[in-house]
Amino acid sequence: MDSPDVIVIGGGTGGYSTALRAAALGLEVVLVERDKVGGTCLHRGCIPSKAMLHAAELVDGIAEARERWGVKATLDAVDWSALVATRDDIVARNHRGVQAHLARAGVRVLAGHARLTGPRSVRVTDLGGRTGHHGEPGVHELSARRGLVLATGSRPRTLPGLEPDGRRVVTSDDALFAPGLPASVLVLGGGAIGVEYASFHRSLGAEVTLVEAADRIVPLEDAEVGRHLARGLKKRGIDVRAGARLLDAEVLTNGMRARVRGARGETVTVETERLLVAIGRAPVTDGLDLAAAGLATDARGFVAPADWDRLETAVPGIHVVGDLLPPPSPGLAHASFAEGLLVAETLAGLPSAPVDYAAVPRVTYSSPQTAAVGLSEAEARARGYEVEANSMPLTAVAKGMVHGQGGMVKVVTEAGGRVLGVHLVGPHVSEMIAENQLVVGWDAEPSDVARHIHPHPTLSEAVGEVFLTLAGRGLHQQ
């Protein structure tokens, strides 16, 4: 039996980061992946979607140039095949990069289906060729000396009776790969993924209806974020329907017909070319045979750790990273990287600080964008803090007026104490959240931030102004 130090099952962001760090620490690592290393984020999620959203931003810029700045520019057409080719090239280059990193690190990658056969043993059925006289798939029997890491990721949740077909009914995994651009789309789900796809399709000319069952879009974010984002999307012509539910939908010859019940109880019929289901993701454990290792999922399908400081399950030596983890792990790629580092260092016998999930930034890459870190005002109050909050519209600073997209900065603090959360809406705020992640992660107080100078004129200047006011040194904001 092959006995490496570490076996990692799943080659997405959590899995390959574990493998790379463990190998760098001198451990022998085998990584098992049944699809492509890089996982959903690289091949179907974060990277291709952000590539397409960048193209959408360029299209929006042409419209802004014409309508706001007097630049007589027009958009002749969008060459879908060229757009897709550029997206696929970016994905392919990143994929080759991950493969090269793993090879240089000495990580052995097995292409196959993994099934647990014991607490630290795995059987891998080979996908990369056949062996034997009768064409049976090759089988590898592995046993981990130090530990086994589960990183099998997640898949989009679907609706009973509305199975995705990749054309009329699509999920976030296949929306970008559906044929051509639809003239209209109904997006079901107003979380970050649904909002991003609604924004993308609208930028490229589609009529978009966005339906969210909660009373506001991006319901996991601060209520003020949801209000400002909804205002920005509506301004762009997106029909935002919060507090609404899909009653039923049927596939037509040339599209979809759906009935939606609104927040006031009214029922509307939406005829659309495509239905995009973005109602969340479910952890993937099928075929893994967790029971053989003494493990089971919780009621929601997650594999919960017994020790969050080490991300170790109740079975010693079995660790979990990425989308298999329940909350407070947020199911975000950058959190998975941190989880992978923690587990690898733990298996190497090194001290490693637990992941601070409260300081993991969250971003929605729509137009306008949202970015946040820490607690919302409602969450802070629910946890018993005496809260002080301060908000400022981005249009209160000159650079915000230049961009003309609205938005805001909101800071939530413990009264007389540390910063609990920072919430942003507006253009490019995804690039502004890193500073605030440090503010929250290092338990800074408003006065700590206020003494540092933000450049003028920038959007980040609004962040500085909010902290100045909270520190009792308000300048432009009184």
N, C-alpha and C positions, 0 to 999 in steps of 0.2 A: 504494500500500500504506500502511495506517495504521501509524504508527511511534511509539508511546508510549515513554517511557523504560523502563518495567517492565511486563511481562506476568506475571500470576499465574494459574496454572491450578489452580483449586480454592478454594472459598470457605469452608472450615472454619476452625477456630481458627488454624491455622498460616497459611493463605492470607489471611484477612481482616486478621489482625494485621500481616502483611507489607505489605499494601496500605495500611492506615491509616497506618502509620509512614512508609512511603515517600512517601505524599501529603503528610504533615505536614512532610516535609523538602523539599518543593517539586518532587517528581518527578511526571511525568504517568504515571498508573497505569491499566491495564485489568485487571479481574478477570473471569475466565471461570468460570462455575459452571453445571453441567448440572442441578442440582436446586435447593436453596435455600441461600442464604448462611447460615452458621452451622454447616453440616455435621452429621456424626453426633452430635457432643457436644450441640448445641442441640436437634436434632429427634428423635433416637432414643436418645441415650445419657445423658450426664451430667445434663442439666437435667431431662428428664422422669422419669428414674429417681430422682433425689434428691427431686423433688416427691412421688413415690409413697412413697419411704422416709420422708419426713416424716409423711405420713398414717399409715404403719405405726407410726411412733413414737407418734403420738397414740393409736392403738388399744392399743399396749402399755402406755401410761400409764394407760388405764382399768383394765386388768387389774391393774397394780401397785397402783393406788389401792385397789382392792377387796381384793386378797389380802394386801397388806403393810401398808397404812396405815389400814385400817378405814373407808375411804370407800365407802359402799354404792352404788357405781356399776355399771351394767350397760351392755352394748353391745347395742342392739336389732338393728342390721343395718348393713351397709356399702352405701351407695347408690353402686354402681359408676359409674353415669352421672354423678353429681355429682362424684365423685372425678376421673373422666376430664376433665370440663369444667374443673375448677380447674387440673389439670395442663396441659391444652391452652391455657388462657388465659395461664398463666405462660410457656409456650413461645412463644406468639404475640406476647406483649408483648416478650420478648427478641428475637424475630426482627425485629419492627418497629424495635427499638432498633438492631440491627446495620445494618439497611438505612439508617436515618437517619444513623448515624455515617458510613457509606460515602458517602452523598450529600453530607453536609456537608463531608467531606474532599475532595470532587471526584473520587472514584474512579468510573470508568466501569465498570459491571457489564454483562457480556454473558451472556445466558442461552443456553447452547449447548454442543455437544460440541467439545472442542478436540483437534486432531491436529497433532503437530509436523511441520513440513515442512523444517526445517533447524535449525542450531545455535541461532538466536534467532528463528525464524519459526514462526508458528502459523496454521492454518486453523480457523476456528470456524464450525460449522454451526448456524444459528440455531434455537432452540426457541421463540422468542417471536413467531412469525408467518411468513407466506409471502410470497415475492416472485416475480416472473416470470410469464410468460403461462401456464406449464404447472404452476404450483403448486409449483415447486421450493423447498426451504428456502433462506433467505437465507444467504450465505456471506461471512464477513469474513476478509480476509487481513491478518495483523498481523506486524510485525517489531519486536522490542525493541531500542532503542538501547543501553540499559545492561545489561539482564539479564532472564532468564527464570526464573521460580520455579515449581517443581513442588510442588504441595500437594494431590494428589488423594486422600489419605486411605487408608482401609482398609475392609474388610468382614468380617463374622464368618466364621470357618472353619466348614465343615460336614463331615459324615461321609458317605462314599460309601454309597449305598443308603438314606440317611435324609434325603432332601431336605426342607427346611422347607416346611410347607404353611400356616403362620400360624394353625393351630388345634390340631393334635395334636403336631406337631414344630415348635418355634419356636427362633429364635435370640435373642440379646440385643437385636438391632435391632428385632425385632417382638414380643417377649414382652409388653411393656406394651400392645400394640395388639391382642392376641388377644382374642377375644370372652369377656367375663365373667371371673370368678374360678374357677380350677379347684379341685376338692376335694382334689386331690393332684397333686404334680409331682415328677418325677425331674430333678434338675439335674446335668448332666454337665459337670464342670470346677469345681475348687475354688479357682481364682484369685479375684481381687478381684471380677470381674463375677459369676461363679457364686455366690459367697458372698453378695453383695448381693441377688441375686434369690432365693436360698434364704431369706434373712432376711425379705425383703418378703412372700413367699408364706406363710411360717409365721406372721407377725404377723397376716395377714388370714385365718387359720384353716385353711390347707391343710396336709395331711400332706406332709412334704418329706423326700426322700432326696437326699443330696449325695454325689456320687461323684467322687473325684480319683485319678488314676493315680499321682501321686507319693506319697511316704510320709507326707506331711502336707498339710493345706490351706494356702493362700497360700504355696506352696513357694518363692517368690522372696524371702520375708521371713525374718527370724531364726527359728530353730527354736522359740524360746521364745514368739514371737508366735503361731506356728501352734498350739502346745499350748494356750495360754490361750484363743485364739479358738475352737478346737474344743470346749473345755470349756464355754465360754459358749453356743455353738450347741446342744450336746447338752442343756444344762440347759433350753433352750427347747423341747426335744422334736424337734429336727432329727436325723435318722438320718445321721450323718457317717461316710462310708466312705472312708478314705484308703488308698492302696496297692491300689486296686480298679480293675477295668477292665470296660467294657461289652463283653459277648461278642456280643450281638445284640439286636435289638428289632423288634417287629412292630406294625403299626397295627391296632387292633381297631375294632369298630363304635363303641364308646363310650370309647376310650382307647388305651393303649399297654401292651404286655407286653415287659419287658426282662429279660435274664439278665445278672447282674453277678457277676464272680469277685472274691472278697474277698482281703485281704492274706494270709490263711492258706490260700488255694487253694480255699476253699469257694465253691459257686455258689448264688446266691439268685435267685429270680424276683420281680420287682417289677412289680405291676400299678398303673398310674397313669393319671390323666386326661391328663397332658401331659408331654412330654419337652422340656426346655429345654437346648439345646446351647450351652455357653459354654466352648469349648476354645481360645479365642484369636482373633486377628484377622489377616487377610492383606492386604498392601498392594494397592492398586488401580492398575493401569497399563494395563488393557485399552483398546484403541482409541486409545492415546496415541501409538503409533508412535515409541517411543524411538529405534529404529535410525536413523530419518531425521535425528536430531540427533546421531548418533554415540554414543548411550548404550545401555546394557544393564542389566538387573537382575542381582543376584547369585543364587545358587542358591535363596535363600529368597524371592525376588521383590522385595527391597528395592532402592532406588537409593542406592548408597553414595557419600558424598562423597569426593573425593580430598583435600580440605582441610577437616578438621573445624573448624578455627578460623574458617572463613568459610562452612562448609556448602556449598562449591562442588564440583561434580563435576569429572571429568577434562576435560570440555568447558568451556572458559572462558566465564563469563557465565551458566552454568546452575547454579542453586542448588536445594537440596531442603530442605523443612521438614515437620514433622509425621510422620504414620504411615508415610510412604514411607521414612523413615530407619531403618536397622538399629540394634540396640543399639550403643553405650550409650544412645542416645535411647530413653526409656521408653514412647513412644506415649501420653503424657498431655497433656491440653489445656493445662495450665499450662506444660509444657515447650515445647509448640508456640508459645505466645505469645512465650516467650523466644527461640525460634529465629527467629520472624518479625521481631522487633525487630533481632536480630543481622544477618539478611540484608538488611533494608531499610537499615540504617545502613551496611553494607558497600557496597551498590549506590550509596548517596549519597556514598561516599568518606570516610565518617567512621570514626574508630577505634572499635571495639566489642569488648568482652571476649568471648571464647568462652563458650559455655554450660557451666557447671560441672554436669555431669550427676550427680556424686556428691552434690550438694547439692539435688537436686530431690526434694521431699517426695512420699511415696506414701500414699494413704489408701484404706481400704476402709470404705464407709459402711453397714456392717451393724449389727446390734445383738447384741453389742458391736461398736464400731468398732475399727479398727486404723489407726495412723499411724506412719510411719517416715521417716527421712532418713539417708543415709550407709550405711556398711557394716554388715552383720551380723557377729556374732562369728566365724562360720565364714569369711566372706569376708576379714575382717581377718587371721585367722591364715593363710589361704591366700596372702595377699599378703606374708607374712613379718613382720608386725608382732608385737612382743611385746605381748600384749593384757592389759588389765585391764578387767573388766566388773563391773557392779553392778546388781542388780535389786531392786525393791521392789514388793510388791502394793499396788494402790490402796486396798484395804481396811485398810491400815496407817495411813491418814490419815482424819480424821473425815468429810470430804466423800465419800470413797470408800465409807464405811459407809452414809452417807445414800443414795447411789445404789444400793448393794447389787448391782451387776452384776459384781463382781470386776474383773479386769484387772490390769495391771502397768505399770511403767516400767523400761526397761533401757537403760543407757548403756554403750557400748563405747568404750574409750580406748586410745591407745598408752601403754604403761606409762611413767609420768613425763612424758607429753606431751599431745598434743592429743586432742580428742574426735573419734572416727571415725564414730560412729553413735548414733542415739537411736531407741528403739523403744517404742511405746505400744500398749496394748490397754485398752479401757474406754469408758464413755460420754463422748461429746463430745470424744474425743481429736483429732478432725479439726481442732478449733479450738485445740488446744494445740501443734500441730507447727510453727507458724510461728516461734515463739521458738527452737525447736531447729534449724530450718533455718538461722537466723542463727548459732547456736553452731557448727554444722558448717561452714557456708560461710565463716565468719571464722576458722576454725582456732583456736577458743578452747580453753583448757585448763580442767579442772574448777575450778581455783581462781578463774578469771576469772568463772565463772558463780556459784560459791558465795558470792561477796561481794555478789551482788544478792539482794534480799529478795522472796520470793514471798508473795502474800497468803494469809492464813489466815482461815477454812478454805476451801480450794479444792482441786480435783484437781491443779492445777499445782504445789501445795505438794509433792506427791510427787516431782516432777521436781527441785525445789530440794533436797529431802532426799537424793536419790541423788547429786547433785553435791557436797553438803556432805560426805557420807561419802567420796567419791572424793578430795576435797581434804583429807582427814584431820581434818575438823571435824564428824564425825557427831553428831547431836543425838538424834532419836528412833530412828534406825537405827544400831545398834552393829555 
